[in-house]
Amino acid sequence: MARRFRGESHHKVDTKGRVSIPALFRRVLEAGDPDHREGDNPNLVIVYGDHRRNYLECYTVEAIDEVDEQIAALPRGSIERRMLERLFNGQSFPTTVDETGRLVLPAKLRQKIGLEKEAFFIATGDTFQIWKPETYDEVELKRTEEWLDEMPDDFDPLTLLNGAGG
């Protein structure tokens, strides 16, 4: 099983679009890059996706390879395969962490999610997301809080794993 991303943090974005990646995230990127050697900078793929996606999703090389294999298993020429290829291959940006542990986010990606002076990183298991902090609070955090508020007071999220193979 591949290492997982864990945690969340805020990081400054400079005028050139450079942003530091959390150190723990860099270790997972290294472990998830089959070509990575000690002293090398790990590779990753940033999927920016369609107009409805208001965050950047960052995949290790192994994680995006898994997605690519699942897409390739769909019938060639099917609408589902063509759309997934467009969303995950066409609307993505392969990149490398620089020698100082930063990503350089192109202006197109920063503009798509409205990223300016600060980025919010949040782990999502085998990927991590980069958000404009205000958008995360207004959209995702609000959605999570609303979902939890619908649950009984004694709700334990681990109960959702019952029957999930664990």
Rosetta constraint file for C-alpha pairs under 8 A:
AtomPair CA 2 CA 31 HARMONIC 7.68 0.50
AtomPair CA 2 CA 32 HARMONIC 6.93 0.50
AtomPair CA 2 CA 126 HARMONIC 7.72 0.50
AtomPair CA 3 CA 28 HARMONIC 5.87 0.50
AtomPair CA 3 CA 31 HARMONIC 7.08 0.50
AtomPair CA 3 CA 32 HARMONIC 7.50 0.50
AtomPair CA 3 CA 126 HARMONIC 7.46 0.50
AtomPair CA 4 CA 28 HARMONIC 6.60 0.50
AtomPair CA 4 CA 125 HARMONIC 4.98 0.50
AtomPair CA 4 CA 126 HARMONIC 5.20 0.50
AtomPair CA 4 CA 127 HARMONIC 7.72 0.50
AtomPair CA 5 CA 24 HARMONIC 7.49 0.50
AtomPair CA 5 CA 25 HARMONIC 5.91 0.50
AtomPair CA 5 CA 28 HARMONIC 6.45 0.50
AtomPair CA 5 CA 123 HARMONIC 5.06 0.50
AtomPair CA 5 CA 124 HARMONIC 6.52 0.50
AtomPair CA 5 CA 125 HARMONIC 5.14 0.50
AtomPair CA 5 CA 126 HARMONIC 6.08 0.50
AtomPair CA 5 CA 127 HARMONIC 6.56 0.50
AtomPair CA 5 CA 128 HARMONIC 6.61 0.50
AtomPair CA 6 CA 24 HARMONIC 7.69 0.50
AtomPair CA 6 CA 25 HARMONIC 7.56 0.50
AtomPair CA 6 CA 122 HARMONIC 7.68 0.50
AtomPair CA 6 CA 123 HARMONIC 4.98 0.50
AtomPair CA 6 CA 124 HARMONIC 7.29 0.50
AtomPair CA 6 CA 125 HARMONIC 6.80 0.50
AtomPair CA 7 CA 122 HARMONIC 6.09 0.50
AtomPair CA 7 CA 123 HARMONIC 5.48 0.50
AtomPair CA 8 CA 120 HARMONIC 7.29 0.50
AtomPair CA 8 CA 121 HARMONIC 5.33 0.50
AtomPair CA 8 CA 122 HARMONIC 4.28 0.50
AtomPair CA 8 CA 123 HARMONIC 6.17 0.50
AtomPair CA 9 CA 22 HARMONIC 7.27 0.50
AtomPair CA 9 CA 120 HARMONIC 5.86 0.50
AtomPair CA 9 CA 121 HARMONIC 5.29 0.50
AtomPair CA 9 CA 122 HARMONIC 6.73 0.50
AtomPair CA 10 CA 118 HARMONIC 6.75 0.50
AtomPair CA 10 CA 119 HARMONIC 5.66 0.50
AtomPair CA 10 CA 120 HARMONIC 4.57 0.50
AtomPair CA 10 CA 121 HARMONIC 6.23 0.50
AtomPair CA 10 CA 133 HARMONIC 7.86 0.50
AtomPair CA 11 CA 19 HARMONIC 6.50 0.50
AtomPair CA 11 CA 20 HARMONIC 6.43 0.50
AtomPair CA 11 CA 21 HARMONIC 7.85 0.50
AtomPair CA 11 CA 118 HARMONIC 5.60 0.50
AtomPair CA 11 CA 119 HARMONIC 5.31 0.50
AtomPair CA 11 CA 120 HARMONIC 6.54 0.50
AtomPair CA 11 CA 121 HARMONIC 7.79 0.50
AtomPair CA 12 CA 19 HARMONIC 6.11 0.50
AtomPair CA 12 CA 20 HARMONIC 7.52 0.50
AtomPair CA 12 CA 117 HARMONIC 5.75 0.50
AtomPair CA 12 CA 118 HARMONIC 4.44 0.50
AtomPair CA 12 CA 119 HARMONIC 6.29 0.50
AtomPair CA 13 CA 17 HARMONIC 5.76 0.50
AtomPair CA 13 CA 18 HARMONIC 5.60 0.50
AtomPair CA 13 CA 19 HARMONIC 4.81 0.50
AtomPair CA 13 CA 20 HARMONIC 7.93 0.50
AtomPair CA 13 CA 116 HARMONIC 6.63 0.50
AtomPair CA 13 CA 117 HARMONIC 4.84 0.50
AtomPair CA 13 CA 118 HARMONIC 5.15 0.50
AtomPair CA 13 CA 119 HARMONIC 6.52 0.50
AtomPair CA 14 CA 18 HARMONIC 5.45 0.50
AtomPair CA 14 CA 19 HARMONIC 6.79 0.50
AtomPair CA 14 CA 117 HARMONIC 6.51 0.50
AtomPair CA 15 CA 117 HARMONIC 7.88 0.50
AtomPair CA 16 CA 104 HARMONIC 7.40 0.50
AtomPair CA 17 CA 103 HARMONIC 7.92 0.50
AtomPair CA 17 CA 104 HARMONIC 5.36 0.50
AtomPair CA 17 CA 105 HARMONIC 4.98 0.50
AtomPair CA 17 CA 106 HARMONIC 6.41 0.50
AtomPair CA 17 CA 107 HARMONIC 6.97 0.50
AtomPair CA 17 CA 110 HARMONIC 7.47 0.50
AtomPair CA 18 CA 102 HARMONIC 6.17 0.50
AtomPair CA 18 CA 103 HARMONIC 5.54 0.50
AtomPair CA 18 CA 104 HARMONIC 4.37 0.50
AtomPair CA 18 CA 105 HARMONIC 6.21 0.50
AtomPair CA 19 CA 102 HARMONIC 5.22 0.50
AtomPair CA 19 CA 103 HARMONIC 5.43 0.50
AtomPair CA 19 CA 104 HARMONIC 6.55 0.50
AtomPair CA 19 CA 105 HARMONIC 7.64 0.50
AtomPair CA 19 CA 119 HARMONIC 7.67 0.50
AtomPair CA 20 CA 100 HARMONIC 7.92 0.50
AtomPair CA 20 CA 101 HARMONIC 5.80 0.50
AtomPair CA 20 CA 102 HARMONIC 4.08 0.50
AtomPair CA 20 CA 103 HARMONIC 6.33 0.50
AtomPair CA 21 CA 25 HARMONIC 6.58 0.50
AtomPair CA 21 CA 26 HARMONIC 6.56 0.50
AtomPair CA 21 CA 101 HARMONIC 6.03 0.50
AtomPair CA 21 CA 102 HARMONIC 5.50 0.50
AtomPair CA 21 CA 103 HARMONIC 6.79 0.50
AtomPair CA 22 CA 26 HARMONIC 6.52 0.50
AtomPair CA 23 CA 27 HARMONIC 6.66 0.50
AtomPair CA 23 CA 101 HARMONIC 7.62 0.50
AtomPair CA 24 CA 28 HARMONIC 6.70 0.50
AtomPair CA 25 CA 29 HARMONIC 6.27 0.50
AtomPair CA 26 CA 30 HARMONIC 6.19 0.50
AtomPair CA 26 CA 42 HARMONIC 7.72 0.50
AtomPair CA 26 CA 101 HARMONIC 7.25 0.50
AtomPair CA 27 CA 31 HARMONIC 6.25 0.50
AtomPair CA 28 CA 32 HARMONIC 6.02 0.50
AtomPair CA 28 CA 60 HARMONIC 7.76 0.50
AtomPair CA 29 CA 33 HARMONIC 6.24 0.50
AtomPair CA 29 CA 42 HARMONIC 6.01 0.50
AtomPair CA 29 CA 43 HARMONIC 7.11 0.50
AtomPair CA 29 CA 44 HARMONIC 6.91 0.50
AtomPair CA 29 CA 60 HARMONIC 5.43 0.50
AtomPair CA 29 CA 61 HARMONIC 7.86 0.50
AtomPair CA 30 CA 36 HARMONIC 6.08 0.50
AtomPair CA 30 CA 41 HARMONIC 7.70 0.50
AtomPair CA 30 CA 42 HARMONIC 5.11 0.50
AtomPair CA 30 CA 43 HARMONIC 7.70 0.50
AtomPair CA 31 CA 36 HARMONIC 7.64 0.50
AtomPair CA 32 CA 60 HARMONIC 5.21 0.50
AtomPair CA 32 CA 61 HARMONIC 5.88 0.50
AtomPair CA 32 CA 62 HARMONIC 5.33 0.50
AtomPair CA 32 CA 63 HARMONIC 7.39 0.50
AtomPair CA 33 CA 42 HARMONIC 6.26 0.50
AtomPair CA 33 CA 43 HARMONIC 6.31 0.50
AtomPair CA 33 CA 44 HARMONIC 7.64 0.50
AtomPair CA 33 CA 60 HARMONIC 6.36 0.50
AtomPair CA 33 CA 61 HARMONIC 5.17 0.50
AtomPair CA 33 CA 62 HARMONIC 6.28 0.50
AtomPair CA 34 CA 61 HARMONIC 7.40 0.50
AtomPair CA 34 CA 62 HARMONIC 7.26 0.50
AtomPair CA 36 CA 40 HARMONIC 6.10 0.50
AtomPair CA 36 CA 41 HARMONIC 7.16 0.50
AtomPair CA 36 CA 42 HARMONIC 5.85 0.50
AtomPair CA 36 CA 43 HARMONIC 7.82 0.50
AtomPair CA 41 CA 96 HARMONIC 6.31 0.50
AtomPair CA 41 CA 97 HARMONIC 5.51 0.50
AtomPair CA 41 CA 98 HARMONIC 6.16 0.50
AtomPair CA 41 CA 99 HARMONIC 6.34 0.50
AtomPair CA 42 CA 96 HARMONIC 5.72 0.50
AtomPair CA 42 CA 97 HARMONIC 5.73 0.50
AtomPair CA 43 CA 60 HARMONIC 7.16 0.50
AtomPair CA 43 CA 61 HARMONIC 6.63 0.50
AtomPair CA 43 CA 94 HARMONIC 7.42 0.50
AtomPair CA 43 CA 95 HARMONIC 5.83 0.50
AtomPair CA 43 CA 96 HARMONIC 4.33 0.50
AtomPair CA 43 CA 97 HARMONIC 6.43 0.50
AtomPair CA 44 CA 58 HARMONIC 6.76 0.50
AtomPair CA 44 CA 59 HARMONIC 5.69 0.50
AtomPair CA 44 CA 60 HARMONIC 4.88 0.50
AtomPair CA 44 CA 61 HARMONIC 5.47 0.50
AtomPair CA 44 CA 94 HARMONIC 5.99 0.50
AtomPair CA 44 CA 95 HARMONIC 5.62 0.50
AtomPair CA 44 CA 96 HARMONIC 6.04 0.50
AtomPair CA 44 CA 97 HARMONIC 7.75 0.50
AtomPair CA 45 CA 58 HARMONIC 5.73 0.50
AtomPair CA 45 CA 59 HARMONIC 5.19 0.50
AtomPair CA 45 CA 60 HARMONIC 6.57 0.50
AtomPair CA 45 CA 61 HARMONIC 6.82 0.50
AtomPair CA 45 CA 64 HARMONIC 7.15 0.50
AtomPair CA 45 CA 92 HARMONIC 6.65 0.50
AtomPair CA 45 CA 93 HARMONIC 5.62 0.50
AtomPair CA 45 CA 94 HARMONIC 4.28 0.50
AtomPair CA 45 CA 95 HARMONIC 6.04 0.50
AtomPair CA 46 CA 56 HARMONIC 6.35 0.50
AtomPair CA 46 CA 57 HARMONIC 5.57 0.50
AtomPair CA 46 CA 58 HARMONIC 4.44 0.50
AtomPair CA 46 CA 59 HARMONIC 6.30 0.50
AtomPair CA 46 CA 92 HARMONIC 5.45 0.50
AtomPair CA 46 CA 93 HARMONIC 5.01 0.50
AtomPair CA 46 CA 94 HARMONIC 6.19 0.50
AtomPair CA 46 CA 95 HARMONIC 7.47 0.50
AtomPair CA 47 CA 56 HARMONIC 5.98 0.50
AtomPair CA 47 CA 57 HARMONIC 5.17 0.50
AtomPair CA 47 CA 58 HARMONIC 6.32 0.50
AtomPair CA 47 CA 59 HARMONIC 7.69 0.50
AtomPair CA 47 CA 87 HARMONIC 7.80 0.50
AtomPair CA 47 CA 88 HARMONIC 6.21 0.50
AtomPair CA 47 CA 91 HARMONIC 6.09 0.50
AtomPair CA 47 CA 92 HARMONIC 4.14 0.50
AtomPair CA 47 CA 93 HARMONIC 6.32 0.50
AtomPair CA 48 CA 53 HARMONIC 7.02 0.50
AtomPair CA 48 CA 55 HARMONIC 6.92 0.50
AtomPair CA 48 CA 56 HARMONIC 4.97 0.50
AtomPair CA 48 CA 57 HARMONIC 6.47 0.50
AtomPair CA 48 CA 91 HARMONIC 5.81 0.50
AtomPair CA 48 CA 92 HARMONIC 5.69 0.50
AtomPair CA 48 CA 93 HARMONIC 7.75 0.50
AtomPair CA 48 CA 109 HARMONIC 6.99 0.50
AtomPair CA 49 CA 53 HARMONIC 6.09 0.50
AtomPair CA 49 CA 56 HARMONIC 8.00 0.50
AtomPair CA 49 CA 87 HARMONIC 5.20 0.50
AtomPair CA 49 CA 88 HARMONIC 6.86 0.50
AtomPair CA 49 CA 91 HARMONIC 5.07 0.50
AtomPair CA 49 CA 92 HARMONIC 6.90 0.50
AtomPair CA 50 CA 87 HARMONIC 6.63 0.50
AtomPair CA 50 CA 91 HARMONIC 7.38 0.50
AtomPair CA 54 CA 112 HARMONIC 7.19 0.50
AtomPair CA 54 CA 113 HARMONIC 5.12 0.50
AtomPair CA 54 CA 131 HARMONIC 7.32 0.50
AtomPair CA 54 CA 135 HARMONIC 7.80 0.50
AtomPair CA 55 CA 113 HARMONIC 5.77 0.50
AtomPair CA 55 CA 129 HARMONIC 6.46 0.50
AtomPair CA 55 CA 130 HARMONIC 5.68 0.50
AtomPair CA 55 CA 131 HARMONIC 4.88 0.50
AtomPair CA 55 CA 132 HARMONIC 7.43 0.50
AtomPair CA 56 CA 109 HARMONIC 7.76 0.50
AtomPair CA 56 CA 113 HARMONIC 7.66 0.50
AtomPair CA 56 CA 129 HARMONIC 5.47 0.50
AtomPair CA 56 CA 130 HARMONIC 5.05 0.50
AtomPair CA 56 CA 131 HARMONIC 6.69 0.50
AtomPair CA 57 CA 127 HARMONIC 6.66 0.50
AtomPair CA 57 CA 128 HARMONIC 5.87 0.50
AtomPair CA 57 CA 129 HARMONIC 4.52 0.50
AtomPair CA 57 CA 130 HARMONIC 6.55 0.50
AtomPair CA 58 CA 127 HARMONIC 5.53 0.50
AtomPair CA 58 CA 128 HARMONIC 5.28 0.50
AtomPair CA 58 CA 129 HARMONIC 5.98 0.50
AtomPair CA 58 CA 130 HARMONIC 7.74 0.50
AtomPair CA 59 CA 63 HARMONIC 5.70 0.50
AtomPair CA 59 CA 64 HARMONIC 5.69 0.50
AtomPair CA 59 CA 126 HARMONIC 7.16 0.50
AtomPair CA 59 CA 127 HARMONIC 4.99 0.50
AtomPair CA 59 CA 128 HARMONIC 7.04 0.50
AtomPair CA 60 CA 64 HARMONIC 6.27 0.50
AtomPair CA 60 CA 126 HARMONIC 7.60 0.50
AtomPair CA 60 CA 127 HARMONIC 6.98 0.50
AtomPair CA 61 CA 65 HARMONIC 6.06 0.50
AtomPair CA 62 CA 66 HARMONIC 6.30 0.50
AtomPair CA 63 CA 67 HARMONIC 6.54 0.50
AtomPair CA 63 CA 126 HARMONIC 6.60 0.50
AtomPair CA 63 CA 127 HARMONIC 7.54 0.50
AtomPair CA 64 CA 68 HARMONIC 6.09 0.50
AtomPair CA 65 CA 69 HARMONIC 6.14 0.50
AtomPair CA 66 CA 70 HARMONIC 6.39 0.50
AtomPair CA 67 CA 71 HARMONIC 6.25 0.50
AtomPair CA 68 CA 72 HARMONIC 6.07 0.50
AtomPair CA 69 CA 73 HARMONIC 6.26 0.50
AtomPair CA 70 CA 74 HARMONIC 7.03 0.50
AtomPair CA 71 CA 81 HARMONIC 5.92 0.50
AtomPair CA 71 CA 84 HARMONIC 6.67 0.50
AtomPair CA 71 CA 85 HARMONIC 7.00 0.50
AtomPair CA 72 CA 76 HARMONIC 7.63 0.50
AtomPair CA 72 CA 81 HARMONIC 7.37 0.50
AtomPair CA 74 CA 78 HARMONIC 7.32 0.50
AtomPair CA 74 CA 80 HARMONIC 7.54 0.50
AtomPair CA 74 CA 81 HARMONIC 5.76 0.50
AtomPair CA 75 CA 81 HARMONIC 6.84 0.50
AtomPair CA 76 CA 81 HARMONIC 6.74 0.50
AtomPair CA 77 CA 81 HARMONIC 6.80 0.50
AtomPair CA 77 CA 82 HARMONIC 6.60 0.50
AtomPair CA 78 CA 82 HARMONIC 6.27 0.50
AtomPair CA 79 CA 83 HARMONIC 6.00 0.50
AtomPair CA 80 CA 84 HARMONIC 6.12 0.50
AtomPair CA 81 CA 85 HARMONIC 5.98 0.50
AtomPair CA 82 CA 86 HARMONIC 6.16 0.50
AtomPair CA 83 CA 87 HARMONIC 6.12 0.50
AtomPair CA 84 CA 88 HARMONIC 5.83 0.50
AtomPair CA 84 CA 89 HARMONIC 7.72 0.50
AtomPair CA 85 CA 89 HARMONIC 5.11 0.50
AtomPair CA 85 CA 90 HARMONIC 6.58 0.50
AtomPair CA 86 CA 90 HARMONIC 4.59 0.50
AtomPair CA 86 CA 91 HARMONIC 6.24 0.50
AtomPair CA 87 CA 91 HARMONIC 5.17 0.50
AtomPair CA 87 CA 92 HARMONIC 7.52 0.50
AtomPair CA 88 CA 92 HARMONIC 6.00 0.50
AtomPair CA 95 CA 103 HARMONIC 7.94 0.50
AtomPair CA 96 CA 103 HARMONIC 7.11 0.50
AtomPair CA 97 CA 101 HARMONIC 5.72 0.50
AtomPair CA 97 CA 102 HARMONIC 5.54 0.50
AtomPair CA 97 CA 103 HARMONIC 5.28 0.50
AtomPair CA 97 CA 104 HARMONIC 7.97 0.50
AtomPair CA 98 CA 102 HARMONIC 5.34 0.50
AtomPair CA 98 CA 103 HARMONIC 6.37 0.50
AtomPair CA 98 CA 104 HARMONIC 7.98 0.50
AtomPair CA 105 CA 109 HARMONIC 6.36 0.50
AtomPair CA 105 CA 110 HARMONIC 6.49 0.50
AtomPair CA 106 CA 110 HARMONIC 6.45 0.50
AtomPair CA 107 CA 111 HARMONIC 5.90 0.50
AtomPair CA 108 CA 112 HARMONIC 6.13 0.50
AtomPair CA 109 CA 113 HARMONIC 6.70 0.50
AtomPair CA 110 CA 114 HARMONIC 5.78 0.50
AtomPair CA 110 CA 115 HARMONIC 4.79 0.50
AtomPair CA 110 CA 116 HARMONIC 7.11 0.50
AtomPair CA 111 CA 115 HARMONIC 6.29 0.50
AtomPair CA 113 CA 131 HARMONIC 7.06 0.50
AtomPair CA 113 CA 132 HARMONIC 6.56 0.50
AtomPair CA 114 CA 132 HARMONIC 6.41 0.50
AtomPair CA 115 CA 119 HARMONIC 6.67 0.50
AtomPair CA 115 CA 131 HARMONIC 7.35 0.50
AtomPair CA 115 CA 132 HARMONIC 5.13 0.50
AtomPair CA 116 CA 132 HARMONIC 7.62 0.50
AtomPair CA 118 CA 132 HARMONIC 6.91 0.50
AtomPair CA 118 CA 133 HARMONIC 7.08 0.50
AtomPair CA 119 CA 130 HARMONIC 6.33 0.50
AtomPair CA 119 CA 131 HARMONIC 5.80 0.50
AtomPair CA 119 CA 132 HARMONIC 5.36 0.50
AtomPair CA 119 CA 133 HARMONIC 6.06 0.50
AtomPair CA 120 CA 130 HARMONIC 5.59 0.50
AtomPair CA 120 CA 131 HARMONIC 5.04 0.50
AtomPair CA 120 CA 132 HARMONIC 6.05 0.50
AtomPair CA 120 CA 133 HARMONIC 5.15 0.50
AtomPair CA 120 CA 136 HARMONIC 7.76 0.50
AtomPair CA 121 CA 128 HARMONIC 6.88 0.50
AtomPair CA 121 CA 129 HARMONIC 5.68 0.50
AtomPair CA 121 CA 130 HARMONIC 4.73 0.50
AtomPair CA 121 CA 131 HARMONIC 6.50 0.50
AtomPair CA 122 CA 128 HARMONIC 5.66 0.50
AtomPair CA 122 CA 129 HARMONIC 5.39 0.50
AtomPair CA 122 CA 130 HARMONIC 6.75 0.50
AtomPair CA 123 CA 127 HARMONIC 6.46 0.50
AtomPair CA 123 CA 128 HARMONIC 4.35 0.50
AtomPair CA 123 CA 129 HARMONIC 6.46 0.50
AtomPair CA 124 CA 128 HARMONIC 5.13 0.50
AtomPair CA 124 CA 129 HARMONIC 7.09 0.50
AtomPair CA 131 CA 135 HARMONIC 6.79 0.50
AtomPair CA 131 CA 136 HARMONIC 5.96 0.50
AtomPair CA 132 CA 136 HARMONIC 6.34 0.50
AtomPair CA 133 CA 137 HARMONIC 6.33 0.50
AtomPair CA 134 CA 138 HARMONIC 6.10 0.50
AtomPair CA 135 CA 139 HARMONIC 5.80 0.50
AtomPair CA 135 CA 140 HARMONIC 7.69 0.50
AtomPair CA 136 CA 140 HARMONIC 5.14 0.50
AtomPair CA 136 CA 141 HARMONIC 6.13 0.50
AtomPair CA 137 CA 141 HARMONIC 4.87 0.50
AtomPair CA 137 CA 142 HARMONIC 6.32 0.50
AtomPair CA 138 CA 142 HARMONIC 5.74 0.50
AtomPair CA 139 CA 143 HARMONIC 6.07 0.50
AtomPair CA 140 CA 144 HARMONIC 6.16 0.50
AtomPair CA 141 CA 145 HARMONIC 6.16 0.50
AtomPair CA 142 CA 146 HARMONIC 6.09 0.50
AtomPair CA 143 CA 147 HARMONIC 6.14 0.50
AtomPair CA 144 CA 148 HARMONIC 6.16 0.50
AtomPair CA 145 CA 149 HARMONIC 6.03 0.50
AtomPair CA 146 CA 150 HARMONIC 6.47 0.50
AtomPair CA 147 CA 151 HARMONIC 6.94 0.50
AtomPair CA 151 CA 155 HARMONIC 6.06 0.50
AtomPair CA 157 CA 161 HARMONIC 7.91 0.50
AtomPair CA 158 CA 162 HARMONIC 7.51 0.50
AtomPair CA 160 CA 164 HARMONIC 7.75 0.50
AtomPair CA 161 CA 165 HARMONIC 7.69 0.50
AtomPair CA 161 CA 166 HARMONIC 6.56 0.50
AtomPair CA 162 CA 166 HARMONIC 6.48 0.50
